[in-house]
Structures are given as C-alpha cells and as structure tokens.
Amino acid sequence: EDISIKRLKARPVTTQCIECKTTEEALEKALGI
C-alpha cells in the first residue's frame, strides 16, 4: 500500500511498523488526540 504525499508531509519519518502505527493512529482518533 502506497503512502500518500499528504501523509508523508504530515509525518515524514517513522519509528514503528505499519501495523503498530495504524493501531496507534486509530487509538489517537478514538481519543480525539
């Protein structure tokens, strides 16, 4: 799955695997962060 340009500009580096990051972002969204 390709990463969109918009997302790359918002967060250009990562320290987590895709699955971990997806889980973290879902939690942030659920908590309204």
C-alpha positions in Angstrom: 0.0 0.0 0.0 1.5 3.3 -1.0 1.8 6.2 1.4 0.1 9.4 0.2 2.0 12.6 -0.3 -0.2 14.4 2.2 0.7 11.8 4.8 4.4 12.0 4.1 4.3 15.7 4.5 2.4 15.4 7.8 4.7 12.7 9.3 7.8 12.1 7.1 9.6 9.7 9.4 8.5 6.6 11.4 9.8 4.6 14.2 7.1 2.0 14.1 6.0 -0.8 11.8 2.9 -0.1 9.7 0.6 -2.3 11.8 1.8 -0.6 15.0 1.4 2.9 13.6 -2.1 2.1 12.3 -3.1 0.9 15.7 -1.7 4.0 17.4 -3.4 6.3 15.0 -6.7 4.5 15.5 -6.3 5.0 19.2 -5.5 8.7 18.8 -8.6 9.1 16.6 -10.8 7.3 19.2 -9.4 9.5 22.0 -9.7 12.7 19.9 -6.0 13.4 20.0 
